[in-house]
Amino acid sequence: MKANVKAINGSVLHEIELPAVFDEAYRPDLIKRAILAYQSEQYQPHGADPYAGLRTSAVGWGSKRGEAKIPRIKNGSRAAKVPNVKGGHPAHAPKAEKILVEKINKKEKAKAIRSAIAATVNTELVTARGHKFEGEAAIIVDDSFEQIAKTAEVKLALMALGLGADLERARLSRNIRAGRGKTRGRKYKQAKSALIVTSGEFLAGANIAGVDCVPVNALNINVLAPGADAGRLTVWTEAAIKKFGEA
């Protein structure tokens, strides 16, 4: 598969042959499993103290006293220890040792990532995901892109590459989340726009709404297919593409 390499002003420089990973078959089933496995690793275990409500001298009085046969503290008559009384042990409390992580085979995970990478150059999948762009989905820019140090210059380069409409779509999508989630550290929802993949660390585009910047050796299924929906609009630098050939 061949693709054009463009300058930061949008002009075509030359053509290159894409590595074999971009010819991988589309496997939405594996991508979905890999996303769920990734998200399960982000969960924070939580649970109640196993001895909550049990640190008491309460014992049952037995029968024939005209009282309910529940544990009561020794120096009084207040019930304790059991779940149906004030201060008692919680019924069916969450356990911190609960297994939250969903596992996936290494080969399946690797294939899912390769499939998601290939989906980034599939024009039909990228369009179906809702992205707006000009030309083909295979967007490769020369290495001078990685030398840009200012966010404004990155935005101008992306617009020259035909991504202006998608950046505007993501910017206008920001809104307040419905429900209790807005009070729990996730007040706003933001649509995903372009993913910038470089050969090394690149931070100049990180503040653009909806844009993620990731080194090629740190690619993961979550940035390639957010929400288990493959076909994210992706800008590759030529140096990042060459690293696939070195692997």
C-alpha positions as CSV (number, residue, x, y, z in Angstrom):
1,M,0.0,0.0,0.0
2,K,1.4,3.4,-1.0
3,A,0.7,6.8,0.5
4,N,1.8,10.4,-0.2
5,V,4.1,12.2,2.2
6,K,3.0,15.9,2.6
7,A,4.8,19.0,3.9
8,I,3.4,21.0,6.7
9,N,1.9,23.4,4.2
10,G,-0.1,20.5,2.6
11,S,1.9,20.1,-0.6
12,V,2.8,16.5,-1.7
13,L,6.6,15.8,-1.4
14,H,6.9,12.2,-2.4
15,E,5.3,8.7,-2.1
16,I,6.3,5.9,0.3
17,E,5.3,2.3,0.7
18,L,3.5,1.7,4.0
19,P,4.6,-1.2,6.2
20,A,2.7,-4.5,6.3
21,V,1.0,-3.6,9.5
22,F,-1.3,-1.2,7.5
23,D,-2.6,-4.2,5.5
24,E,-3.9,-6.0,8.6
25,A,-7.5,-7.3,8.5
26,Y,-10.2,-5.3,10.3
27,R,-11.2,-7.2,13.5
28,P,-13.8,-5.2,15.4
29,D,-14.4,-8.1,17.8
30,L,-10.8,-8.2,18.9
31,I,-10.6,-4.4,19.2
32,K,-13.7,-4.5,21.5
33,R,-12.1,-7.1,23.7
34,A,-8.8,-5.2,23.9
35,I,-10.6,-2.0,24.8
36,L,-12.5,-3.7,27.6
37,A,-9.3,-5.3,28.9
38,Y,-7.5,-1.9,28.8
39,Q,-10.3,-0.1,30.6
40,S,-10.6,-2.8,33.3
41,E,-7.0,-2.2,34.2
42,Q,-7.9,1.4,35.1
43,Y,-10.4,0.5,37.8
44,Q,-9.4,1.2,41.4
45,P,-10.1,-1.6,43.8
46,H,-12.3,-0.6,46.8
47,G,-14.0,-2.3,49.6
48,A,-15.2,-2.1,53.2
49,D,-13.1,-3.0,56.3
50,P,-13.7,-6.8,56.9
51,Y,-14.1,-6.1,60.6
52,A,-16.4,-3.1,60.3
53,G,-19.1,-3.3,62.9
54,L,-17.6,-6.5,64.5
55,R,-15.3,-4.8,67.0
56,T,-17.8,-5.1,69.9
57,S,-18.6,-7.2,72.9
58,A,-22.1,-8.0,71.7
59,V,-23.5,-11.5,72.2
60,G,-27.0,-12.9,72.0
61,W,-29.0,-13.1,75.2
62,G,-30.7,-16.3,74.1
63,S,-34.5,-17.1,74.1
64,K,-37.3,-16.7,76.7
65,R,-36.5,-13.0,77.4
66,G,-39.2,-11.4,75.3
67,E,-36.5,-9.8,73.1
68,A,-35.3,-10.4,69.6
69,K,-32.5,-13.0,69.5
70,I,-29.8,-10.6,68.1
71,P,-26.4,-9.8,69.6
72,R,-26.4,-7.0,72.2
73,I,-23.5,-5.2,73.9
74,K,-22.7,-6.5,77.3
75,N,-23.0,-3.2,79.3
76,G,-26.4,-2.3,77.8
77,S,-29.2,-3.4,75.6
78,R,-28.2,-1.8,72.2
79,A,-28.1,-4.3,69.4
80,A,-24.8,-4.6,67.4
81,K,-22.7,-6.6,65.1
82,V,-25.5,-7.9,62.7
83,P,-26.3,-6.1,59.4
84,N,-29.9,-5.1,60.3
85,V,-29.0,-2.8,63.3
86,K,-27.4,0.7,63.5
87,G,-23.6,0.4,63.5
88,G,-23.7,-3.2,62.5
89,H,-21.6,-5.1,60.0
90,P,-22.5,-4.0,56.4
91,A,-24.4,-6.6,54.4
92,H,-22.7,-7.9,51.3
93,A,-20.1,-5.1,51.4
94,P,-17.7,-4.6,48.4
95,K,-14.5,-6.5,48.7
96,A,-11.1,-5.0,47.7
97,E,-9.8,-8.4,46.6
98,K,-12.5,-8.7,43.9
99,I,-11.0,-9.5,40.5
100,L,-11.7,-6.5,38.2
101,V,-9.3,-7.1,35.3
102,E,-10.5,-8.7,32.2
103,K,-7.7,-10.7,30.6
104,I,-6.9,-11.0,26.9
105,N,-4.3,-13.2,25.2
106,K,-1.1,-11.5,24.1
107,K,-1.5,-12.5,20.5
108,E,-5.1,-11.3,20.4
109,K,-4.1,-8.0,21.9
110,A,-1.3,-7.5,19.4
111,K,-3.6,-8.4,16.5
112,A,-6.2,-5.9,17.8
113,I,-3.6,-3.1,17.9
114,R,-2.4,-4.0,14.4
115,S,-6.0,-4.0,13.2
116,A,-6.7,-0.6,14.8
117,I,-3.5,0.8,13.2
118,A,-4.6,-0.4,9.8
119,A,-8.0,1.1,10.3
120,T,-6.5,4.6,10.6
121,V,-5.7,4.6,6.8
122,N,-9.1,3.1,5.8
123,T,-11.1,6.1,4.5
124,E,-14.4,4.4,4.9
125,L,-13.9,3.5,8.5
126,V,-12.5,7.0,9.4
127,T,-15.5,8.7,7.7
128,A,-17.9,6.3,9.4
129,R,-16.5,7.3,12.8
130,G,-17.6,10.9,12.1
131,H,-14.3,12.6,11.3
132,K,-14.2,15.4,8.7
133,F,-11.2,15.7,6.5
134,E,-10.1,16.3,2.9
135,G,-8.6,13.7,0.6
136,E,-7.5,10.2,1.8
137,A,-7.4,9.0,5.4
138,A,-3.7,8.0,5.1
139,I,-2.2,11.3,6.3
140,I,1.6,11.3,6.5
141,V,3.6,14.4,7.1
142,D,7.4,14.9,6.8
143,D,9.7,15.0,9.8
144,S,9.8,18.8,10.0
145,F,6.4,18.5,11.7
146,E,8.1,17.1,14.8
147,Q,10.2,20.3,15.1
148,I,7.2,22.5,15.6
149,A,7.2,24.0,19.1
150,K,4.1,26.1,19.3
151,T,0.5,25.0,19.5
152,A,-0.7,27.7,17.1
153,E,1.7,26.4,14.4
154,V,0.6,22.8,14.9
155,K,-3.0,23.9,14.4
156,L,-2.1,25.8,11.2
157,A,-0.3,22.7,9.9
158,L,-3.3,20.4,10.6
159,M,-5.6,22.8,8.8
160,A,-3.2,22.8,5.8
161,L,-3.4,19.0,5.8
162,G,-7.2,19.2,5.5
163,L,-8.2,18.7,9.2
164,G,-9.7,22.1,9.9
165,A,-13.3,20.9,9.8
166,D,-12.6,18.1,12.3
167,L,-10.8,20.4,14.7
168,E,-13.8,22.7,14.7
169,R,-16.2,19.7,15.2
170,A,-14.2,18.6,18.3
171,R,-14.0,22.2,19.6
172,L,-17.8,22.7,19.4
173,S,-18.6,19.3,20.9
174,R,-17.5,20.2,24.4
175,N,-20.5,20.2,26.8
176,I,-21.5,19.4,30.4
177,R,-22.1,15.8,31.2
178,A,-25.6,14.8,32.4
179,G,-26.0,13.1,35.8
180,R,-23.8,12.8,38.8
181,G,-20.7,12.3,36.8
182,K,-20.3,16.1,36.5
183,T,-19.6,16.3,40.2
184,R,-17.0,13.5,40.2
185,G,-14.1,14.9,38.3
186,R,-15.6,14.5,34.8
187,K,-17.8,17.5,34.3
188,Y,-17.2,17.9,30.5
189,K,-17.5,15.6,27.6
190,Q,-15.2,16.2,24.6
191,A,-15.2,14.5,21.2
192,K,-12.0,13.0,19.9
193,S,-10.3,14.6,16.9
194,A,-7.0,13.8,15.3
195,L,-4.3,11.5,16.8
196,I,-0.8,12.7,16.1
197,V,1.8,9.9,16.1
198,T,5.5,10.9,16.1
199,S,8.8,9.1,16.5
200,G,9.5,10.7,19.9
201,E,7.8,12.9,22.5
202,F,5.8,15.7,20.9
203,L,3.8,18.1,23.2
204,A,3.1,21.1,20.9
205,G,-0.4,19.8,19.9
206,A,-1.5,18.4,23.2
207,N,-3.6,21.5,24.1
208,I,-5.7,21.4,20.9
209,A,-9.3,20.3,21.7
210,G,-9.8,16.6,21.0
211,V,-6.2,16.0,19.8
212,D,-3.9,13.4,21.3
213,C,-0.1,13.2,20.8
214,V,1.5,9.8,21.2
215,P,5.0,8.5,20.4
216,V,4.8,5.5,18.1
217,N,6.4,3.2,20.7
218,A,3.6,4.2,23.2
219,L,0.6,3.4,21.0
220,N,-2.2,1.6,22.7
221,I,-5.6,0.4,21.8
222,N,-7.4,3.2,23.8
223,V,-5.9,6.1,21.7
224,L,-6.2,4.2,18.4
225,A,-9.9,3.2,18.9
226,P,-11.6,5.3,21.6
227,G,-14.8,3.7,22.7
228,A,-13.9,0.5,20.8
229,D,-14.7,2.4,17.6
230,A,-11.8,1.9,15.2
231,G,-10.9,4.3,12.4
232,R,-9.6,7.3,14.3
233,L,-8.3,10.2,12.1
234,T,-4.5,9.9,12.5
235,V,-1.6,12.0,11.4
236,W,1.6,10.0,11.1
237,T,5.1,11.5,10.7
238,E,7.4,9.8,8.2
239,A,9.9,8.9,11.0
240,A,7.1,7.2,12.9
241,I,6.2,5.1,9.9
242,K,9.8,4.1,9.4
243,K,10.0,2.7,13.0
244,F,7.4,0.1,12.0
245,G,9.9,-1.2,9.4
246,E,12.6,-1.4,12.0
247,A,10.6,-3.5,14.4
